[in-house]
């Protein structure tokens, strides 16, 4: 189990810039847009 975890960390470290950063930025952008839409839409829904 520990070997699997350390191997996973190595893979994450190697592919961080190639995969995780773009996906993290995309997810953050989507969450920000969704949060904006929710903030704009929730006052009429609440009222």
KELOKE-934871 format. One record per residue (C-alpha): x, y, z; residue number from 1. Coordinates in steps of 0.001 Angstrom, whole numbers. Example, Ala and Ser with C-alpha at 12.3 -4.5 7.8 and 13.67 -1.06 7.14 Angstrom:
<atoms>
@x=12300; y=-4500; z=7800; nr=1
@x=13670; y=-1060; z=7140; nr=2
</atoms>
This chain:
<atoms>
@x=0; y=0; z=0; nr=1
@x=2813; y=2391; z=893; nr=2
@x=4650; y=1517; z=-2317; nr=3
@x=1502; y=2200; z=-4302; nr=4
@x=1123; y=5586; z=-2604; nr=5
@x=4738; y=6613; z=-3255; nr=6
@x=4462; y=5413; z=-6861; nr=7
@x=1317; y=7484; z=-7237; nr=8
@x=3153; y=10518; z=-5858; nr=9
@x=5940; y=9996; z=-8395; nr=10
@x=3419; y=9789; z=-11235; nr=11
@x=1623; y=12899; z=-9970; nr=12
@x=4925; y=14757; z=-9713; nr=13
@x=5911; y=13772; z=-13241; nr=14
@x=2594; y=14650; z=-14880; nr=15
@x=1750; y=17701; z=-12728; nr=16
@x=2572; y=20374; z=-15305; nr=17
@x=1297; y=18349; z=-18237; nr=18
@x=-2079; y=17278; z=-16866; nr=19
@x=-3036; y=18507; z=-13405; nr=20
@x=-2380; y=22218; z=-13859; nr=21
@x=-4513; y=22629; z=-17030; nr=22
@x=-7289; y=20498; z=-15542; nr=23
@x=-7101; y=22362; z=-12239; nr=24
@x=-7314; y=25701; z=-14054; nr=25
@x=-10244; y=24464; z=-16130; nr=26
@x=-12038; y=23171; z=-13031; nr=27
@x=-11376; y=26426; z=-11166; nr=28
@x=-12720; y=28436; z=-14118; nr=29
@x=-15849; y=26267; z=-14336; nr=30
@x=-16394; y=26562; z=-10576; nr=31
@x=-15939; y=30342; z=-10723; nr=32
@x=-18455; y=30660; z=-13572; nr=33
@x=-20901; y=28340; z=-11790; nr=34
@x=-20481; y=30365; z=-8596; nr=35
@x=-21156; y=33596; z=-10486; nr=36
@x=-24267; y=32144; z=-12121; nr=37
@x=-25469; y=30850; z=-8753; nr=38
@x=-24811; y=34211; z=-7079; nr=39
@x=-26742; y=36021; z=-9819; nr=40
@x=-29602; y=33513; z=-9945; nr=41
@x=-30064; y=32842; z=-6226; nr=42
@x=-31549; y=36213; z=-5103; nr=43
@x=-34561; y=35916; z=-7477; nr=44
@x=-34952; y=32250; z=-6508; nr=45
@x=-34790; y=33092; z=-2808; nr=46
@x=-37199; y=36008; z=-3223; nr=47
</atoms>
